[in-house]
Structures are given as C-alpha cells and as structure tokens.
Amino acid sequence: MKQLLMGNEAIAMGAIRAGVNLVCGYPGTPSTEVLETAAKKNDGSYYIEWSVNEKAALEVAAGASYAGARTLVTMKQVGLNVASDPIMSLSYVGIKGGMVVLVADDPGPISSQTEQDTREFGIFSKIPVFDPSTPQEAYLMMADAFEMSEKYNTPVIFRPTTRVCHGCADIEILENIKREPPEGFIKDTQKWVIFPRTSYLNHIRIEERNAKLTHVLSADSTDELDLSKWNKIHLCEDSRKAVVSGGVSRKYVQEYLDYDKAGFLEIGISYPFPEQLVARFLEGVDEVLVIEELSPFIEREITYVCGKYNIKCKVLGKLTKDVQCAGENTAKSVREQLTKFGVAKDIDDETLKEVGEKPELPVRPPVLCAGCPHRASFYAVKQAMKEKEAVFCGDIGCYTLGNAKPLDMTDTCLCMGADVTIAQGLHRIEPEKVHFSFIGDSTFFASGITGVVNAVYNETDIVLIVLDNSTTAMTGHQPHPGTGVTMMDMVKKKDTNPKDEITHKISIEAVLKAVGVVSVEKVNPFELDKAIDAVKRAAQMKGVKAIIFKSPCIAVNKPKKAYTVSEKCIKCKKCINEIGCPAVTNIDGKIEIDSSLCFGCGLCSHICPVHAIEQ
C-alpha cells in the first residue's frame, strides 16, 4: 500500500517498521515531526518521550539500548552539540540494541543559527552516517540503519536535510519486521563502564571496524545487509567527466544530468567513506564535479582518494568555487553548475518555464504573532528601563523575534540557555548597567537552570525574565516539564488538551526559589502597570532576581473579542510605533485593527494616550 507522507513521517514509519522500542528527543525544526508522528502512530508497543534536552534524550536511549532495545533519538543539527558529550563516549562504549540518532541538518539555514554539517561529526565521532535523498529512501534506510547499528555495535547517525524532512512523496509501506523482545541488561563492567584502558582498546576496534566498513560500502566484501546498495554508480564509457553527489542534491543531479555526457556516483552512506568504490569509479575520469550541501565533505574525501590511489583527476566543487560554499542547493542552481561543467541536458528556456520556473516569493520578515504575550513582556521591560542603561540578552525561540523594531529588545542571541550566562559575563565587565536575560519556559528546563545556578553561586546581579507561555511554541507547541503533559500521556489519551494537567507540573517559581534566587515574582504581562512596577523593583535589587511573565501562547488559548479604533484617535501612531503588532495598521493615514488578526490581548489599548482603542 502507498501513503502520501512527509519525509519526517516516512522516517518515523521506517523506525516503527524496524521494530523500534523507544523514541525520545527534543523538538527542533526540521526534525520535530519525526517524534510527533511516532507518537500518533503509537499503539502502545513502544515508549516515547519529549526529553528535557538532547543530552538527556541520548542518554535515555543509550540505557534502553544497553538492555537490547532498538532506540531512535531525534534532534536538529545544533541539538547534536548538546548531545555531543554522551555520543562521543557512546561511540567508544558501543551499544547492544540498534540505536539511530536522527540529526536533521538545515541548509540555508532556514530556521537555525548555524549551517553545520553533521557528516563532519561522523568523522569526529567515528560513527557511520546515512544520508537519504528522498522520503522513500529515508523510509527504507531506517531498517538498514538499525541493522548496521546492531551488527557493528555502534550508534548510527541518520542525517536528512530540510527538503527531505519536509518534502512529501508517495511511500510504499511494507510489513513490519518481526523481532524478538529486548534481551534485557546483562551486567558486564568490562563493556558498559568506560575506563581509559577500555577506551584505548575500543578505539583500536573502532578503527578496524570502520576500515572494514569502507570495503563493505564499496561492495569489496560480502555483507548480508547489502549496505553498498545505498552507494550507486552510473557509468558513462563515452565521457571522461563525472559527477558525485550526496543527500537531496542527488535528485537535482538526476533531474538535469545528461547521462551520455558524464558518469554519476550517488553517495547514500557518507561515512565511513566508500573509498575503494570511488577509486574504481574515477578510473579514466579527468574531471569530477562534486555537488553537495553545507561542507565540502565528499569533495575532500575524493581529493584524499585521488592522492592515496595516485589518480590524476581534477576535483571541482565548493573548494574550487564551482559550487556555492553556503546555503542550500536547488534544482536551478544544480542545473547551472551542470551546464557550466558541460554535462547538463539540453533544455530550452520555454521548456524550463513549463517545468516550473517560479517567481520569487514576497519577503515576510519574522515577527511576533498578534496577541503574543512576549510583546507585552518586552514592552513592559522597555518602559521600566527608559531612564536606565540596560542590556537585553535573548535566547532561541519565539522571543528571539523581540529583536525586531520597534521593540528592539534582543541585544544578544548565541544558543539555547546562553541568555543567562551571557548576561553574567557582560555584568562582570560593565557592572553599572542593568543586565537582563530573557528565556522561555521550555528553554529554561532544557538549558537555563544551570546558568541560573551559576549566577546565584557567583552572586551576579542580573534580572532573569522567564517568558512562560505554557508551551514550546517555536517548534510547534510541544509539551515540556512545566505543562503537566508527557508524550506518553498523549498516546494513552489521544484527545488530551495540552492545557490539561495529567502528570506533575514542575514549577519554575519553585525551582528558582530552591536554587537561591533572591526575588521571584509572577506577573501577567498584559497587566502592564503591574508588569512595569515588577521590573523596576527587580532592577533595584542586588543578586539574581527573576520575573516570570506568565500568559499562554495564543495557540493554546481562546481569543477574546477583537479591538477597534474609535473616532477619538488622534493619529499619533503610538500603537504602531511602540509595539509593532501586525494587527494594527496604518491605511491611508487611518489607524485600523484587522479583526482577523486581533487576538484581543488589549496591549494597544493600554498604551493609547487618548483611549481611542476599545474592545
């Protein structure tokens, strides 16, 4: 049977087909829908959770894998940074049950703070990397990834990119693979306890294993898994040119490459690199063009192979400026690169228009939603600090959008949780200023608590602003420890509302008080006068002070009656110039509120000097 599935849905279905026993992860675009699909499809046969962060997720999965369970961990590329400590050690310790670490890369980047390439982490950690090019391939690859993991006693990285994650295709759904239940944990301190001597011996074993895998992936040695099928050669005996590609770029090459003008090698498992296969492919080739996204990973490996095997072949790609060094590839960019290399299909301009040359999309700057409580929180802090020098340290999430004018309330943004610690560093150099850190409720649990403890321990004068909107909003409204809902609760009760309290809610207020924050106030940011007064009080105190601005995200809250602008309006434009709500507009000099966007938060009515905005 066939189903139309998003790539992330196909990946989840592939894991279910392979007999996964545990799925855990932390939300992050473009990976989020993998775990969400696994939750929707869960018939109770496997455990699933949103973990507090990627490190916790990977360690939970490692424990289950030690007991023989098949585990899937999901995250985006920057999440792998958080999980890097356990995964590096796990590479040396090894696993028992198959363990696939799905790390979705984001060329562009479209929704990330970096364009880092997870294939490079494969080399760094000595962990095999699968690199699917389509949703169908990703679905089929998952079973082989689990099998490879178990056979070679290693976690495996599964690296789809944004277009594979979010593209849709008809997927041929196969029967589930029948497996025995997990064996259970068997005590063996020589295996499961990491010691320097053990690591040394395991390092030798890993190098031998990966050397063997290069032959397996090159079809130089037999392997019942037939892993070499993911690296495909298309020969062209009449040409001394060739193209090599990996990931979704393979499909762009397939669309526009003239197979009578060049050979083509598809790399589906990029590490360990199939160097013997590449050496054979390059025999008789004078020039090879490498088309890939993010880093010149394959290009460097091919350059190495040419040197090692004494192959005289010119290697073109990112390093030679024949392929752009940043951003994602597109069918158009790949066609241009193939045309420049002289191996593209002959397609006239009219035909190109017929196959889908599209106009540029209009630019839509990122902005906080109409009715978003973060807008009121930022505005309250801004008003309270009008007479003071203050620095506003931001974080990753919806509240990053506080940087947009007219709010202009995000002076720094590095990575998740860094708002709290960046503020501490700034304060040590400029103690005369007031330093604020803005963090969301989900991010507080994921990576903020450690920074708060550091600030309290070192007696640093900062004001912590927790923007608690009762959800993980930026990635699609997943639950977190402060919501009182887990993914297994959602599985057991499919119609559960995220606002319903099912499990124990962890109180941010209680955590802050427990670690020694000198003052903790909880305020509704839409009660503007109270919010401003709370900020002023906190700014005058010594030590770590916290204000929890608590108001639900509009996605988990019912809208109130919309506001309108009355005839009393004096056209001062304060409502537009100070808060930048997308529902408030200036049309031909007349201030209006778009009722289809207005959520009824009332912030604009609070700041109107003549009370012309009414519900």
MINUNU-15055 format. One record per residue (C-alpha): x, y, z. Coordinates in steps of 0.25 Angstrom, whole numbers, plus 5000, padded with zeros to 4 digits. Layout:
<pts>
XYZ;...
</pts>
This chain:
<pts>
500050005000;500450144997;500350265006;500650415003;501550455015;502450565019;503950515020;503950525035;502650445035;503350345026;504550335035;503650305047;502950205040;504250145036;504650135050;503350065054;503549965043;504949935048;504349905062;504750025070;504550005085;504850145090;504750285083;505250415090;505750545086;505650695087;504850785077;505550865067;505250895052;505350825043;505350695051;504150715060;503050635052;503850505054;503550485068;502150545067;501850445056;502350335065;501450385076;500250385067;500550245061;500850185075;499950065078;500550055092;501649955087;502850055089;503150165099;503250315094;503650445101;504050585099;505250595107;505750715115;506850735105;507650655094;508750615104;507650555113;506950485101;508250425096;508650365110;507150315112;507350245098;508750185102;508150125115;507050055107;508050015096;508949945107;507749865110;507549815096;506449915091;506449985078;506450135080;506250255072;506750395077;506250515069;506850655069;507350765059;508850795056;509050895067;508450795077;509550705074;510450805080;509750785093;509750635092;511250625088;511750585101;511050455103;511050415088;512550435087;512750335099;511650245094;512450225081;513550165089;512650085099;511750035088;510249985089;509449855088;508049895083;508149975070;508250125072;507950225062;508250375065;507450455055;508050595053;507350685043;508250785036;507750915031;508450965019;508051115017;507951125028;506451135028;506151125043;507551105050;508651185056;509751105048;509951035035;510750925042;510950795035;510650665043;511450585033;512750645039;512250605053;512250455047;513750465045;513950535058;513250435066;513550315057;512050285055;511450235042;510550345035;509350315026;509050425016;507650405010;507250474997;505650454997;504550415007;504450275001;505950255002;505950305017;504750205020;505550085014;506850135020;506450135034;506349975035;507749965030;508250075040;507749995051;508349865046;509649935043;509649985058;509449845064;510349775055;511549875057;511249905071;511150055069;510150165069;509750215055;509550355051;508350375041;508450515034;507350565026;507350715022;506150815022;505650775008;505650625011;504950655024;503850745019;503650695005;502550595002;502450474994;501650344991;502350245001;502150094999;501850045012;502449905015;502149805026;502749825040;504049745042;503749635053;504749645064;504949575078;504749655090;505949725096;506849635104;507049725116;508249785122;509349685125;510449735135;511849745129;512749855135;513749825125;512749865114;511849975120;512750045129;513650145122;515150135126;516350195119;516950055116;515650015111;515450135102;516850115097;516549965093;515150005087;515850115079;516650015072;515449925070;514650045064;515750085054;515849935050;514249935048;514250065040;515350015031;514549885029;513249975026;513950055015;514149915008;512649875011;512150005006;512949994993;512449854991;513849804992;513449705003;512149625005;511149675016;509749615017;509249755020;509649795005;509949935010;510749964997;509349984990;509250124996;510450164988;510150154973;510950164961;510450204947;511550194937;511750264924;512850204916;512850314905;513250424915;514450464923;513550544932;512850504945;511850564955;511850514970;510750564979;510050524993;508750555000;507550624993;508550684983;508650554977;507250564972;507550704966;508650644958;507750524953;506750624948;507750704940;508950624937;509150564923;509650424925;510250414912;511250534916;511650484929;511750374939;510950394953;511250334967;510250354978;510750344992;509650305001;510550265013;511550365014;512350315026;513150225026;513450275012;513450165001;514850204996;515050074988;513750094981;514150244978;515550204973;514950104963;513950204958;514950304956;515850214947;515850284933;515250414938;515950544936;515050634943;513950614954;512950714959;512450694974;511150754977;510750754992;510150845002;510850905014;512250865016;513150805004;513150675011;513150584999;514050674991;515150665002;514950515003;515050504988;516350584988;516950494998;516550374990;517250434978;518450454985;518450314992;518250244980;519050334971;517850364962;518050484953;516750554953;516350694955;515350714966;514350824965;513350874976;513250964987;514750974990;514951024975;513751114975;513051034965;511951014975;511451114985;512051104999;510851135007;509351125006;508451005001;508550954986;507350964977;506950894964;507251024958;508651044964;509050904961;508550914946;509451044945;510650964951;510450844942;510350944930;511651014933;512250874935;511750834921;510850714925;509450774926;508350724918;507950814906;506750894911;506251014905;505651134912;504251114909;504350964914;504951014927;503751114929;502750994926;503450904937;503251014948;504151134948;503451214959;503451364963;504151404975;503351394988;503051524995;503951555007;503251535020;504051585032;503951495044;503051565055;502351525068;500951485066;499751585068;499351555083;500751495087;500951515102;502451535099;502151665092;501551715105;502751665113;503751725105;502951855105;502851855120;504351845122;504651945111;503752045118;504252015132;505752035127;505452165119;506352245129;507452145131;508552075123;508151935121;508551815112;507651715108;508151575105;507251485097;507151335094;506651235084;505151235082;503951325078;504551425088;505751445078;504751525070;504851625081;505951685073;505051735062;504751885062;504051955068;504251875081;505751855078;505951775091;506951665087;508351715088;509051575088;508651435084;509651315084;509051185086;507951115096;508151155110;509351255107;508451385111;508651355126;510151335125;510451445114;509751545124;510751495135;511951525126;511451655122;511151695136;512551665141;513151765131;512051875132;511451865146;510852005145;509851955135;508551865137;508651735130;507451655126;507351515121;506051465114;505751315114;504551235110;503951135119;504351015111;505751065109;505851095124;505650945126;506550905114;507750985117;507451105126;507551045140;509051025140;509251175136;508351225148;509151135158;510451195153;509951335155;509451305169;510651235173;511551345168;510651455173;510451525160;509451645159;508551605147;507051615145;506451485139;505251495131;504451365129;503451375117;502551265121;501451235110;501151095115;501751025102;502951005093;502351105083;503451125072;503550975069;502050945069;501450945083;502050825089;501950795104;503050815114;503250795129;502550915133;501250875125;500850755133;500750675120;501650565114;501650495101;501250365107;500050435113;499750485099;499850345094;498950285105;497950395103;497950435089;496950555091;497750615102;497850765102;499250815105;498650905116;498050785124;498950745135;499250595135;500550585141;501350665151;501650805147;503050855150;502850995156;503851095150;503651185162;503951075172;505251035164;505751185165;505451195179;506051065182;507451105176;507451235184;506951345174;506751465184;505351505178;504351435169;503151505164;502051445155;501251555147;500351555135;501051645125;499651695120;499451755133;500451865128;500551955141;500851835150;501851775140;502651915139;502651925154;503151785156;504351815146;504651945153;504751875167;505551755162;506551855155;506851925168;507251795176;508551725177;508751585173;507951495164;506551545162;505451475154;504151515148;503251405142;502351475132;501251365131;500251375120;499851265110;500251265095;499151295086;499151155080;498751095094;497751205098;496451245093;496351385086;495651495093;494751605086;495551685076;495851835078;495551945069;495952095067;494952195070;494752335065;495552395077;496852345070;497852465068;498752385059;499952395068;500352255063;500852215077;500152085076;500952055063;502252115066;502452055080;501951915079;501951875065;500751785066;500351725052;498851745054;499051895056;499151965042;499252105036;498452105023;498452235016;498752315029;497652245037;497952155048;497152025048;497151885054;497051765046;495951675053;496451555046;497851565053;497451635066;497451535078;496851635088;498051645097;497851795099;499251835099;499051945089;497852005097;498752015109;499752105102;498752195094;498852335101;497452365098;496752235100;496352225085;496552075085;495351995090;494851855091;
</pts>
